Amino acid sequence: MVSVNSVGQAATASTAQPSKTTLDYQAFLKLFVEQLKHQDPTAPMDASQSMAQLATFSQVEQSVATNKKLDSLLSSQSLSQANSLIGRTATSGEGDVSGEIVSIKITSEGALATLTSGKTLLLGEGVSIS
């Protein structure tokens, strides 16, 4: 979660836990070496299969790294946009919640604005900013 306060300072709090089902590169290499150690010497693994496994894992690892960089870029863009909203007035689509924005948190649901009244408003469809 990332938030921007009324002076435009960003604060981050990581809530993401690494998945226990993920396999990092070092763990993959350990498993791969163990597989080679315990293979049947009379029927060794085909070298092309070994290279294909390494290449596939490398591609997946690069995709994960690319996704992390894209997430970082999107968070940065969200912070820039959020900073420009502080001090402006937000009104819900129904008109029942309105007020000046004092801070914004970027959550998984979207930008959550805190108003001077202490109420929060999820900035999304139907919300007007003036």
C-alpha positions as CSV (number, residue, x, y, z in Angstrom):
1,M,0.0,0.0,0.0
2,V,1.3,3.5,-0.9
3,S,0.0,6.7,0.5
4,V,0.5,10.4,-0.2
5,N,-0.2,13.0,2.6
6,S,-1.1,16.6,2.3
7,V,2.6,17.7,1.9
8,G,3.0,15.4,-1.0
9,Q,5.3,12.9,0.9
10,A,5.0,9.3,-0.1
11,A,5.0,6.5,2.4
12,T,5.0,2.8,1.5
13,A,4.0,-0.2,3.5
14,S,4.6,-3.6,2.0
15,T,1.8,-6.0,2.7
16,A,2.7,-8.5,0.0
17,Q,4.0,-11.8,1.4
18,P,6.1,-13.9,-0.9
19,S,4.1,-16.9,-2.1
20,K,5.2,-20.3,-0.6
21,T,4.6,-21.9,-4.0
22,T,7.0,-19.8,-5.9
23,L,10.4,-21.1,-6.9
24,D,13.4,-18.8,-7.1
25,Y,16.3,-19.3,-9.4
26,Q,18.6,-20.7,-6.7
27,A,16.0,-23.3,-5.6
28,F,15.5,-24.3,-9.2
29,L,19.2,-24.8,-9.7
30,K,19.4,-26.9,-6.5
31,L,16.6,-29.1,-7.7
32,F,18.1,-29.4,-11.2
33,V,21.5,-30.4,-9.8
34,E,19.8,-33.0,-7.5
35,Q,17.9,-34.3,-10.5
36,L,21.2,-34.7,-12.4
37,K,22.8,-36.4,-9.4
38,H,20.1,-39.0,-9.1
39,Q,19.4,-39.8,-12.7
40,D,19.8,-43.3,-14.0
41,P,23.3,-43.6,-15.5
42,T,22.1,-46.1,-18.0
43,A,19.5,-43.7,-19.3
44,P,20.7,-40.1,-18.7
45,M,18.5,-37.1,-19.3
46,D,18.8,-35.8,-22.9
47,A,20.9,-32.6,-23.0
48,S,18.4,-30.8,-25.1
49,Q,15.7,-31.5,-22.4
50,S,18.0,-30.0,-19.8
51,M,18.6,-26.9,-21.8
52,A,14.9,-26.6,-22.5
53,Q,14.2,-26.7,-18.8
54,L,16.8,-24.0,-18.0
55,A,15.6,-21.8,-20.9
56,T,11.9,-22.1,-19.8
57,F,12.8,-21.2,-16.2
58,S,14.9,-18.3,-17.4
59,Q,12.0,-16.9,-19.5
60,V,9.6,-17.2,-16.5
61,E,12.1,-15.5,-14.2
62,Q,12.5,-12.6,-16.7
63,S,8.7,-12.3,-17.0
64,V,8.4,-12.0,-13.2
65,A,11.1,-9.4,-13.1
66,T,9.4,-7.4,-15.8
67,N,6.0,-7.6,-14.0
68,K,7.7,-6.3,-10.8
69,K,9.1,-3.3,-12.7
70,L,5.8,-2.6,-14.3
71,D,4.0,-2.7,-10.9
72,S,6.6,-0.2,-9.6
73,L,6.1,2.1,-12.6
74,L,2.3,2.0,-12.1
75,S,2.7,2.7,-8.4
76,S,4.9,5.7,-9.2
77,Q,2.3,7.0,-11.8
78,S,-0.5,6.5,-9.3
79,L,1.4,8.5,-6.7
80,S,2.0,11.4,-9.1
81,Q,-1.7,11.5,-10.0
82,A,-2.7,11.2,-6.3
83,N,-0.4,14.1,-5.3
84,S,-2.2,16.4,-7.8
85,L,-5.6,15.6,-6.2
86,I,-4.7,16.8,-2.6
87,G,-6.5,20.0,-1.8
88,R,-9.2,19.5,-4.4
89,T,-12.8,18.6,-3.6
90,A,-14.2,15.1,-4.3
91,T,-17.8,14.2,-4.4
92,S,-19.2,10.7,-4.6
93,G,-21.5,9.7,-7.5
94,E,-24.5,9.8,-5.2
95,G,-23.5,13.2,-3.8
96,D,-23.8,12.0,-0.2
97,V,-20.0,12.2,0.5
98,S,-18.1,15.4,-0.4
99,G,-15.1,17.3,0.9
100,E,-11.5,18.5,0.4
101,I,-9.0,15.7,0.0
102,V,-6.2,15.7,2.6
103,S,-4.5,12.4,1.8
104,I,-4.7,9.5,-0.6
105,K,-3.8,5.9,-0.2
106,I,-3.2,3.7,-3.2
107,T,-4.8,0.3,-2.4
108,S,-5.5,-2.8,-4.4
109,E,-9.0,-1.5,-5.0
110,G,-7.7,1.9,-6.2
111,A,-7.1,5.3,-4.8
112,L,-8.7,5.9,-1.4
113,A,-9.1,9.6,-0.5
114,T,-9.4,10.8,3.1
115,L,-11.4,14.0,3.3
116,T,-11.1,16.8,5.9
117,S,-14.2,15.4,7.6
118,G,-12.4,12.2,8.2
119,K,-14.5,10.2,5.8
120,T,-12.9,8.1,3.1
121,L,-13.9,7.9,-0.6
122,L,-12.8,5.4,-3.1
123,L,-11.9,7.4,-6.2
124,G,-13.5,5.6,-9.1
125,E,-16.4,5.6,-11.4
126,G,-18.9,8.3,-10.7
127,V,-16.7,10.4,-8.3
128,S,-16.2,14.0,-9.4
129,I,-13.1,16.0,-8.6
130,S,-13.2,19.8,-8.6
